[in-house]
Amino acid sequence: MATININYDKLGAGYLFPEIARRAKAFAEKHPGVELHRLGIGDTTQPLAPSVVRALQDAAERLSKGDTYTGYGDYEGEKFLREAIRDAYRERKVEIELDEIFVSDGAKSDSGNIQTIFGPENIIAVQDPAYPVYVDTNVMAGRTESFNTVTGQYAGIVYMPCHEHNDFFPELPSEKVDLIYLCSPNNPTGAVATKQQLTQFVEYARQLKAVIIFDAAYSAFISDARLPRSIYEIPGADECAIEVNSFSKSAGFTGVRLGWSVVPKSLITEDAPASKLNALWYRRQSTFFNGASNIVQYGGAAALSPKGRRECQAIVDYYMQNARIIRDGLTSLGLACFGGDNAPYIWAKTPNGVRSWDFFDKLLREAHVVTTPGSGFGPAGEGFIRFSAFGRRESTERAMASIRAHLKT
Amino acid sequence: MATININYDKLGAGYLFPEIARRAKAFAEKHPGVELHRLGIGDTTQPLAPSVVRALQDAAERLSKGDTYTGYGDYEGEKFLREAIRDAYRERKVEIELDEIFVSDGAKSDSGNIQTIFGPENIIAVQDPAYPVYVDTNVMAGRTESFNTVTGQYAGIVYMPCHEHNDFFPELPSEKVDLIYLCSPNNPTGAVATKQQLTQFVEYARQLKAVIIFDAAYSAFISDARLPRSIYEIPGADECAIEVNSFSKSAGFTGVRLGWSVVPKSLITEDAPASKLNALWYRRQSTFFNGASNIVQYGGAAALSPKGRRECQAIVDYYMQNARIIRDGLTSLGLACFGGDNAPYIWAKTPNGVRSWDFFDKLLREAHVVTTPGSGFGPAGEGFIRFSAFGRRESTERAMASIRAHLKT
């Protein structure tokens, strides 16, 4: 008699984005003809860079011929792509070896799966608010109690609040934690950790033999040269941190699917000497996964070529111009806004302490704008709302015009 | 202080195929200039079908333009692809609804991940020999004790031996089991389950509220119309079976990556009413996964179009001709051979009861042919060796010539 994984029943609500999609769809069905402006989910809208498209088509062409067709690739990704990733790190003066890089189908998969190489007894710490995958995957793995609807938290998880007064970067946890999820540039707050802030966490993790899981999926949006794009820019991070990154936002691969993680061989824990965690992740990936699509990997390498990078940078710049439009528009309405400088998200305080989902519904109903309620990312996100800069320019402008027209009344 | 998942240390050996690659590589490095014939891993060698290539290139083209670019797709896969999959089932008189189909990056991912929606207390049963992913993923999830090097088994798993005397299809387990992995056409034995054989298991599973995980990744190789290509051709299977399938072998997508699973809403267990397991798998996929590559999904739909199917069938026929060449060659040397009729694998008995790895090494050393040792798939595979029909014709022929030349001496 088969029995289900009862940890799934501990989950507080559906995964955030399907719930937003459900509400938007319900509204659209009730109001046919009304145009919805989507500034919710961080979904890219700009076409792929020309060099990427050419590389994808050339890869398909190669697979059409007997002498250039290839089947299974390396579980950890094609060498040419791992070399291109290594070279990109090198520009930041970070040395990563090829067998420390694991290409995947996206940062979501890696941030979800990485916890499986750690034991069930590990206490995880997350920024609050945070990308829901960190929490949800640990709930499903059984590392928590049920969702507490009063606190909006799961017992068993250490929440590290990110507020206005700490510049949306958490203080060190005061209790014992083992796995620490950090995301910078942050989704959802748009805050970017400084070297000093990360150094504090790296020193803490090394001291306690904790492991930091660093999500750098938005690193391409950092233009301020002083801000670290990789946690490995912090000395000692290779001993205590795993980094996850993605082509989704930097190259428009949200639907194309490509990412990577770095598990340094020098990463250690109390019970795992050097190379062990690297080997565990290789074992996990080679057993549960058969590598990212070969065609897509060629596209990823093209995105990292000098020409591809210039083209992708233009797309990033386009989105960052959206970010300015959103931020300026909201600010002019008197909303306090954060992020949006080195990140594609604007984190806006709702007016008069209105609750996130209420403000979400109000924006949907009155201005026909889909956003993401801050509380969906954790209890400390209550009273905030996230705007995504990944829309089309004209759609972003129309959305802001609509908000201006309706929120003033 | 982070601690590792100690279940990984229970694993008996490295994942089988990397170990084969390691031995082949070591041989090649020691003997430069010697040509290796690869009949080991089931890696496709024939180019993609023309309609598939065109669809992949068109998809890349669409992503290059602002008005046809798309980002995130549905977690469960593009509707057009799920419709094509549903229609293919319909031809076998099997009715599957669209929200029962979950597109993925491959059958390996699905066969590995599916166990996560079940509780840790479930006893799993596997065919012995079996594709290693079923066992390894359950070991890593903690459902077993350590590997016993004497028995070649993990305590906690029920092995269902597949021998010559049961036509390589197991008897019903005599002890309590909860999750039953079945693979047909079988990897590695090449045996194909009859309707009668599957009916026995479906009745057993329904009676005990066990769940069958049916791996049909090789169904395209069945030419005998009487043999079931899907477990849902068996009445009642929708109440007790999950099916996993793939484009890897039918359309040459081993490197391109695409597969799907079916979790019927009518599937029930003692603690899960109708729709529950379907919802759990949706939750798992939407939390840990962001959908298969959109480009690749267009390629998959093209493979299921009438023209694509004719083209893919020609590729399947090509491999099945290889299977005949291998089987005839081995038989003429006096080796007892199984499979290869409705499956791309030939399961050969080693001569004089030689052990699998020894025969593997002998074939590698003397005939320069890479195969797969039967014992790598489980203890009942001892004394057998698997030949893959996925090589190029000339390479397959040269491999057989080399075996004939060297095994005779």
Interface residues (C-beta under 8 A of the other chain):
Chain A: M1 A2 T3 I4 N5 I6 Y8 L11 G14 Y15 P18 I41 D43 T44 T45 Q46 P47 L48 P50 V53 L56 Q57 A60 E61 L63 S64 K65 G66 Y69 T70 G71 Y72 G73 Y75 D105 G106 K108 S109 G112 N113 T116 I117 F118 G119 P120 E121 N122 P132 V133 D136 T137 M140 K176 D178 L179 L208 K209 A210 V211 G252 T254 G255 V256 R257 T269 E270 D271 A272 K276 L277 L280 R283 R284 S286 T287 F288 F289 N290 G291 A292 S293 N294 I295 V296 G299 F390 R392
Chain B: M1 A2 T3 I4 N5 I6 Y8 L11 G14 Y15 P18 I41 D43 T44 T45 Q46 P47 L48 P50 V53 L56 Q57 A60 E61 L63 S64 K65 G66 Y69 T70 G71 Y72 G73 Y75 D105 G106 K108 S109 G112 N113 T116 I117 F118 G119 P120 E121 N122 P132 V133 D136 T137 M140 K176 D178 L179 L208 K209 A210 V211 G252 T254 G255 V256 R257 T269 E270 D271 A272 K276 L277 L280 R283 R284 S286 T287 F288 F289 N290 G291 A292 S293 N294 I295 V296 G299 F390 R392
